[in-house]
Each structure stands twice: as C-alpha cells, then as structure tokens.
Amino acid sequence: MTRETPRRQLVANVLADFPHAPKQTLARLLHERHPIEFPTVESARYTIRYYTNSTGNKSRKGTLLMDDKRKPSTLKIPKGDRTARKAWVAHDGQWLVTGDWHLPYHQEAAIDAMLHFATDANIRNLYLNGDICDFYQASMWMRDPRLRDMQGEIDMLHEILDMIRPHFDKIVYKIGNHEYRLTRKLFTCVPELAVLRQFSVDKVLDLKSRDIAIVKDKQRAKFGGLSVWHGHELQKGLTIPVNIARGVWLRTNERGLCSHWHRTSTHVEVSGVGEHTYTCYSIGCMCDLSPDYAPVNKWNHGFAVIGVEGRNYEVANYVVDRGKVHAAG
C-alpha cells in the first residue's frame, strides 16, 4: 500500500488543479505556497517528476501519473477533406506538346509551321497543354464588349480540331487557366447552374465526341519520368528566377516541363555529388506576341517533342521564328 506523505499529497493536489501546466510552473507554485516542504524550486520539480514517474525509474511505486487528455488515442479528429490527384500518363511514342494558342488570338503561321514539322517527323500524338482557347469575355479583368464572343471561340476551336484530328492517332487536351475561366465565371455569376453537367468545361468544349482525352486543370501529366504542367498549377512567383525552367525546378524539385509563360527555356540542375542530372523546360506559345495587355514582352513561339519509352523520355525544345522551326538554343 502506498504511504501517503504530506509532500505527495501536495503534489497530487496541484496536479489535480492544473493537469496540463508544465512541471516547471507547478514547481514554482509549490515552492511559493509551501516553502517548508519545498525549500527550492528544483526540489519541488524533482518531487513532481518523482511522483509522475518522469525520472526514468519505471518500477517505482506510488506514482501520480497525470491524465493527459491530449493523447491521440482519446481524441476523435473529424476526417479531413482530401483531393486525390492522379496523374494522366502518356503512352510510349513521340508526342507533339504545344500550348497557349489563345484562340482567336493565335498566330496561324507558327501553328502551320509546327504542324508541318510534326507531319514530316511522323509524330502521331498531340498534347494540347492548356490555354488553347482564350475565353476573353469570361476574364475577370476589364473587357472590351465589342471583341470576340465565347461561342465564336469554341466554333473556331472545333474547326481547327476537326481539321487536324485525322493527322493524329491520339489527342489530349489539358484544361488551362483560360479554359478554367468558364468554370470561374459560372461559380461567380450563376452558381446555381454549376451542378449541371452540361455546363462543365469538357461538355462545353465537346471534346469527347471528337475522341479527345481530357486532363483536368489541376492535374499533371507524366511523360515517362517527366512531369508536364500547364504552369498555372505551380502558383505565383515562378517568374522571379532567371528563367522559367529554373522556376519549375525551384517549385517542384523534379524533372518537369510547362508552358503558360510563353517563353522557351531550359535549366539543368546537378546533385551535389554529381550522380544525378535534372533538366526542366518551358515552351513557347502560339499566340499573338504583342497583345494590347502586354505589347512589350519576351515571348516567343515554340513547342516541344517528347519521346516516351517506359520511364525513359527525351525532350527536344523548338522555337518557331518567322514561320521556320529551329532547335532551341
């Protein structure tokens, strides 16, 4: 039977009154209230540790174990909401990767040169990496009401897709931030319609009827060991580094490629001991290089070709200049 002592009872009382207070705080309190029993703060702290089995002797009898209500086993944490983000995976073969056409503000000569290059190289897979349509009238920025209508942009998209569809075995359409303007406009202006499936971006663009696969706006694509993003998923601040490709590396710390910033760039990173090399890329656009909202910029026309074989891949970055295709760099 545990022998009840005055010091033990005093410690038990203060633990009952302040079950979650730090031991050092309780020790000061005991010293101030009972200086005869606890002549120093350290003696009070040791007594607390002794009776709470905190001095390392697990076989000691008569301990006053504190009831820690913070133990995970006693908490019922509500289940959190999670978003499963499964990557879309490209099959083996040669892929033409292009983005930022911004229909109807596209540059037809650059697109024509790119498609002729792909035909001559017998590239049978096309990955449209977002912002193929501009959806100017759905923008949150100030708009000129005299300019293009959204239905006209969609009709132009269908005209181009129907024209090029026979030249590719597989076409994949990534939803970029400009396509997402439709969803944001719906959520903001008529949220009651957001639950209707016919107003989803893939339904409005009518891609499935053309046998065109869809990659969602926050979903990444995997081309072997290379992650391909549109670019808006990587959040703001990416343009701070010297080049866009370096920004992809700083943001993801993995091999990756993006469009979105309308500039061709490459960045190579080597591990500290030189055993691994990591290369990131950004590709140019296919739109007007001097729009009203950015008449002076560093944009260029460009695209990439990615060869995939299992986990292996090879990237060739290209620039289109005055209707001619050149290897970047």
Buried (B, 14 or more C-beta within 10 A) or exposed (E): EEEEEEBBEBBEEBBEEEEEEEBEEBBBBBBEEBEEBBEEBEBBBBBBBBBBBBEEEEEEEEBBEBEEEEEEEEEEEEEEEEEEEEEBEBEBBBBBBBBBBBBBBBBEBBBEBBBEBBBEEEBBBBBBBBBBBBBBBBBEEEEEEEEBEBEEBBEBBBEBBEEBEEEBEBBBBBBBBBBBBBBBBBEEEEEEEEEEEEBBBBEBBEBEEEEBBBBBBEBBBBBBEBBBBBBBBBEEEBEEBEBBBBBBBBBBEEBBBBBBBBBBBBBEBEEEEEEEEBBBBBBBBBBBBEEEEEEEEEBBBBBBBBBBEEEEBEBBBBBBEEEEBEEBE
